[in-house]
Amino acid sequence: MAKYLPLLIILLPIFGSVLIRLVRFKSRKAMCIYTEALVIINSILVLLTILLDHDVILEVVHFTGDLSISFAMDDLSVVFSGLVAFLWPLATLYSFEYMKKEEHENTFFMFFVMTYGVTLGIATAEDYITMYCFYELLTIVTVPLVMHTLTREAILASRKYLYYSLGGAAFAFISLIFIIHYGDTNRFILGGTLNLDLVGDRTNVLLLIYVLAFFGFGVKAALCPFNSWLPSASVAPTPVTALLHAVAVVKAGAFAVIRMTYYSFGADFLRGTWAQYVVMSATIVTIVYGCSRALKETHFKRRLAYSTISNLSYILFGCALMTPAGMTGAITHLVFHALMKITAFFCAGAVMYQTDRHYVYELDGLGKKMPWTFSVFTVASLALMGVPGFAGFISKWNLASAAVESKNPLAYVGIAALLVSALLTAIYMLSVVIRAFFPGKDFDERKVAECKDPNLLMLIPLGIFAVTVLLFGICSSPFTEFFAKVAAGM
């Protein structure tokens, strides 16, 4: 039975979610109970899968030769699947209150839970072809979530997301072909699988394929110049944008880049080449671009979306360092940013749900009326800035340390980009906090008289996320040590 757990945690939410749409529940409460129970049970199964032996490979379908659909739980899988399993039940709980005002709830929760299973498919994929199949499937199941409201804006945003994702996946597919042809296997093995005897004098061709795939998978990770879909997708309901921008889609893109770089092509093959300089330059540009656009953006959720663009390239920058320390920094920020950003997005969603205010200039004075929401948002803001004592400081410190250790001249430019980003993040995040708590002497309190914090269905996830961000900032050593062991293959 234990052997089949990696498959069970994928199939249970995929097929269990279909019942949300097909079954006629006696009440909305019954539907919510079923949905939350399904997600919690699956998260428990994920935990059991993590605790069991990681060396077992489950081959579900064998095509030919080395091509199969196979699953396994290696150490990198533990990190990503554990993150997803922790966040999804809380995000689902938050969604029950938020979606009260939306139509087609059953359809929404069907795709919402289905996305959980597909994301776990990416996390536990044992080889390149399995990851690619679920990577494509992730696009298909998340498009209906982006276009859920069926407004013209939502439909256009979902089309852009679909076109960008399919285009990026096409470039990623090219790398799959080359890995199969020039590698000893398409399985994920830390250190890479390329056979240098087969590569021969085609090194530059393989490097070009790597760059194309980096940008291909980088589409979902919002890498410049293929990131305009992300702010557009903020028209979706906040539970969707929070998971898209913090966990499922964007982190799947970053996760795929880490897999491709360290487990397929191999960091030793790539380090010091022109390909490394190209992809690292792209990440540095994206870091500065994202935080600069966030500074100018006045729409609350789109500001956070541009912030996500910047922070995702922190992860890609760590990956592009192509060292164990760089991989450690990338994994650390992948996890910590997910916690910080889902917290910030859920705070924004609570404000929009309670007040119907969508722009930063409309937030004046709300801190006094929604103290819990904006206190949590302040925690998320300080963490994203990288203030010591919060999770963001740890991941940014690891990235900067890895950049110095790499002795790559371009990495020092990356450190400068991280510092610029920290400054701009402080401005665009704290400006929201200051407006909320200190609106000015001439502010009319009657404008926010009816505003208040949301109920416990929203506040409980917010509180747990805030505590987690603080704990990871204060007690991060066990996690960062584990991430370092993952990067070292220990």
Long-range contacts (C-beta under 8 A, 24 or more apart in sequence): 2-52, 2-53, 2-56, 3-56, 3-58, 4-58, 5-45, 5-48, 5-49, 5-52, 6-49, 6-58, 6-71, 6-72, 6-73, 6-124, 7-58, 7-60, 7-71, 8-45, 9-42, 9-45, 9-46, 9-49, 9-81, 9-117, 9-120, 9-124, 10-71, 10-117, 10-118, 10-120, 10-121, 10-124, 11-117, 12-38, 12-41, 12-42, 12-45, 12-117, 13-38, 13-39, 13-42, 13-113, 13-114, 13-116, 13-117, 13-120, 14-114, 14-117, 14-118, 16-42, 16-113, 17-109, 17-110, 17-111, 17-112, 17-113, 17-114, 17-116, 17-117, 18-110, 18-114, 20-106, 20-109, 20-110, 20-113, 21-106, 21-107, 21-110, 28-105, 31-105, 31-106, 31-109, 32-96, 35-92, 35-96, 35-109, 35-113, 36-89, 36-92, 36-93, 36-96, 38-113, 39-88, 39-89, 39-92, 39-113, 39-116, 40-89, 42-85, 42-88, 42-116, 42-117, 43-85, 43-86, 43-88, 43-89, 46-81, 46-82, 46-84, 46-85, 46-120, 47-82, 47-85, 49-73, 49-81, 49-124, 50-78, 50-81, 50-82, 54-78, 57-126, 58-126, 66-127, 66-180, 66-185, 66-186, 66-187, 67-129, 67-180, 67-186, 68-127, 68-129, 68-130, 69-129, 69-130, 69-133, 70-125, 70-126, 70-127, 70-130, 70-187, 71-121, 71-124, 71-125, 71-126, 71-130, 72-124, 72-126, 73-124, 74-188, 75-485, 75-486, 76-188, 76-255, 76-258, 76-259, 76-263, 76-331, 76-486, 77-123, 77-124, 78-486, 79-331, 79-334, 79-335, 79-483, 79-486, 80-122, 80-123, 80-251, 80-255, 80-334, 81-120, 81-123, 81-124, 83-247, 83-251, 83-334, 83-335, 83-338, 84-116, 84-119, 84-120, 84-123, 84-247, 84-248, 85-120, 87-243, 87-246, 87-247, 87-338, 87-339, 87-342, 88-116, 88-243, 88-247, 90-460, 90-461, 90-464, 90-465, 91-239, 91-242, 91-243, 91-247, 91-342, 91-346, 91-461, 93-457, 93-460, 93-461, 94-239, 94-346, 94-349, 94-457, 94-458, 94-461, 94-462, 95-237, 95-239, 96-457, 97-353, 97-454, 97-455, 97-457, 97-458, 98-237, 98-238, 98-239, 98-349, 98-353, 98-458, 99-237, 99-239, 101-353, 102-148, 102-149, 102-237, 104-148, 107-144, 107-148, 108-145, 108-148, 108-237, 111-141, 111-142, 111-144, 111-145, 112-145, 112-239, 112-240, 112-243, 114-141, 115-141, 115-142, 115-145, 115-243, 115-248, 119-247, 119-248, 119-252, 122-252, 122-255, 122-256, 123-255, 125-188, 126-187, 126-188, 127-185, 127-186, 127-187, 127-188, 128-176, 128-179, 128-180, 128-186, 128-187, 128-188, 128-259, 128-260, 128-264, 129-176, 129-180, 129-186, 131-188, 131-256, 131-259, 132-169, 132-172, 132-173, 132-176, 135-169, 135-172, 135-217, 135-220, 135-252, 135-256, 136-169, 138-248, 138-249, 138-252, 139-165, 139-166, 139-169, 142-240, 142-244, 142-248, 142-249, 145-236, 145-237, 145-240, 145-244, 146-233, 146-235, 146-236, 146-240, 146-244, 147-236, 148-236, 148-237, 148-240, 149-235, 149-236, 149-237, 151-235, 153-235, 154-235, 154-236, 156-232, 157-229, 157-232, 157-233, 157-235, 157-236, 158-233, 160-228, 160-229, 160-232, 160-233, 161-229, 161-232, 161-233, 164-219, 164-226, 164-228, 164-229, 165-219, 165-220, 165-229, 167-216, 167-219, 167-226, 168-215, 168-216, 168-217, 168-218, 168-219, 168-220, 168-226, 169-216, 169-219, 170-216, 171-212, 171-213, 171-215, 171-216, 172-213, 172-216, 172-217, 172-256, 172-260, 173-216, 174-209, 174-212, 174-213, 174-216, 175-209, 175-210, 175-212, 175-213, 175-216, 175-260, 175-264, 178-205, 178-206, 178-209, 179-264, 179-265, 182-206, 183-264, 186-264, 188-259, 188-263, 188-264, 189-263, 190-262, 190-263, 190-489, 191-262, 191-263, 191-266, 191-267, 191-268, 191-489, 192-262, 192-263, 192-264, 192-265, 192-266, 192-267, 192-268, 192-269, 193-263, 193-264, 193-266, 194-264, 194-265, 194-266, 194-269, 196-269, 203-273, 206-265, 206-269, 207-270, 207-273, 207-274, 207-275, 208-275, 210-260, 210-261, 210-265, 210-270, 210-275, 210-279, 211-275, 211-278, 211-279, 213-260, 214-257, 214-260, 214-261, 214-279, 214-282, 215-279, 215-282, 217-253, 217-256, 217-257, 217-260, 218-253, 218-257, 218-282, 218-316, 219-253, 220-249, 220-250, 220-252, 220-253, 220-256, 221-250, 221-253, 221-254, 221-257, 221-312, 221-313, 221-315, 221-316, 222-250, 222-253, 222-286, 222-290, 222-308, 222-309, 222-312, 222-313, 223-282, 223-283, 223-286, 223-312, 223-313, 223-316, 224-282, 224-285, 224-286, 224-289, 224-313, 227-286, 227-290, 227-309, 230-305, 230-308, 230-309, 231-293, 231-297, 231-302, 231-305, 231-306, 231-309, 233-305, 234-299, 234-301, 234-302, 234-304, 234-305, 237-349, 238-301, 238-345, 238-346, 238-348, 238-349, 238-352, 238-353, 239-349, 241-301, 241-305, 241-345, 241-349, 242-341, 242-342, 242-345, 242-346, 242-349, 243-342, 245-304, 245-305, 245-308, 245-341, 245-345, 246-308, 246-337, 246-338, 246-341, 246-342, 246-345, 247-338, 247-342, 250-308, 250-312, 251-334, 251-338, 253-312, 254-312, 254-315, 254-316, 254-319, 254-330, 254-334, 255-334, 257-315, 257-316, 257-319, 258-315, 258-319, 258-327, 258-330, 258-331, 258-334, 261-319, 261-320, 261-322, 262-319, 262-322, 262-327, 262-487, 267-322, 267-323, 267-327, 270-322, 271-322, 271-323, 276-320, 276-322, 276-408, 277-410, 279-316, 279-320, 280-317, 280-320, 280-321, 280-408, 280-410, 280-411, 280-414, 281-410, 282-313, 282-316, 283-313, 283-316, 283-317, 283-320, 283-414, 284-313, 284-317, 284-410, 284-413, 284-414, 284-417, 286-310, 286-312, 286-313, 286-316, 287-313, 287-314, 287-317, 287-414, 287-417, 287-418, 287-420, 287-421, 288-417, 288-420, 288-421, 290-421, 291-420, 291-421, 291-424, 291-425, 291-428, 292-424, 294-424, 294-425, 294-428, 295-424, 295-427, 295-428, 297-428, 298-359, 298-360, 298-361, 299-358, 299-359, 299-360, 300-348, 300-351, 300-352, 300-357, 300-358, 300-359, 300-360, 300-363, 300-432, 301-345, 301-348, 301-349, 301-352, 301-358, 303-360, 303-428, 303-432, 304-341, 304-344, 304-345, 304-348, 307-341, 307-344, 307-384, 307-425, 307-428, 307-429, 308-341, 310-421, 310-425, 311-337, 311-341, 311-384, 312-337, 314-395, 314-396, 314-399, 314-418, 314-421, 317-399, 317-403, 317-414, 317-417, 317-418, 318-398, 318-399, 318-402, 321-402, 321-403, 321-406, 321-408, 321-411, 322-406, 323-402, 323-405, 323-406, 324-484, 324-487, 324-488, 325-398, 325-401, 325-402, 325-405, 325-406, 325-484, 325-487, 326-399, 326-402, 326-403, 326-406, 327-486, 327-487, 328-398, 328-402, 328-480, 328-483, 328-484, 328-486, 328-487, 329-395, 329-398, 329-399, 329-401, 329-402, 330-399, 331-483, 331-486, 331-487, 332-394, 332-395, 332-398, 332-399, 332-479, 332-480, 332-483, 333-395, 333-396, 333-398, 333-399, 335-395, 335-472, 335-479, 335-483, 336-383, 336-391, 336-392, 336-394, 336-395, 336-469, 336-472, 337-384, 337-392, 337-395, 339-391, 339-465, 339-468, 339-469, 339-472, 340-380, 340-383, 340-384, 340-391, 340-392, 340-469, 341-380, 341-384, 342-465, 343-376, 343-377, 343-379, 343-380, 343-383, 343-462, 343-465, 343-466, 343-469, 344-377, 344-380, 344-381, 344-384, 344-429, 346-458, 346-461, 346-462, 346-465, 347-373, 347-374, 347-376, 347-377, 347-380, 347-462, 348-377, 349-458, 350-453, 350-454, 350-458, 350-462, 353-454, 353-458, 354-451, 354-452, 354-453, 354-454, 355-448, 355-451, 360-431, 360-432, 360-435, 361-435, 363-432, 363-435, 363-436, 364-435, 364-436, 364-439, 364-440, 364-443, 364-447, 364-448, 365-436, 365-439, 365-443, 365-445, 365-447, 365-448, 366-436, 366-448, 366-451, 367-433, 367-436, 367-437, 367-438, 368-437, 368-448, 369-448, 369-449, 369-451, 369-452, 369-453, 370-436, 370-451, 370-452, 370-453, 371-453, 372-453, 372-459, 372-462, 372-463, 373-453, 373-454, 373-459, 373-462, 374-433, 374-436, 374-437, 375-466, 376-462, 376-463, 376-465, 376-466, 377-432, 377-433, 377-436, 378-433, 379-466, 379-469, 379-470, 380-429, 380-465, 380-466, 380-469, 381-429, 381-430, 381-432, 381-433, 383-469, 383-473, 384-425, 384-429, 385-422, 385-425, 385-426, 385-429, 385-430, 386-422, 386-425, 388-473, 389-470, 389-473, 389-474, 390-469, 390-470, 390-473, 391-468, 391-469, 391-470, 391-472, 391-473, 391-476, 392-473, 393-473, 394-472, 394-473, 394-476, 394-480, 396-422, 398-480
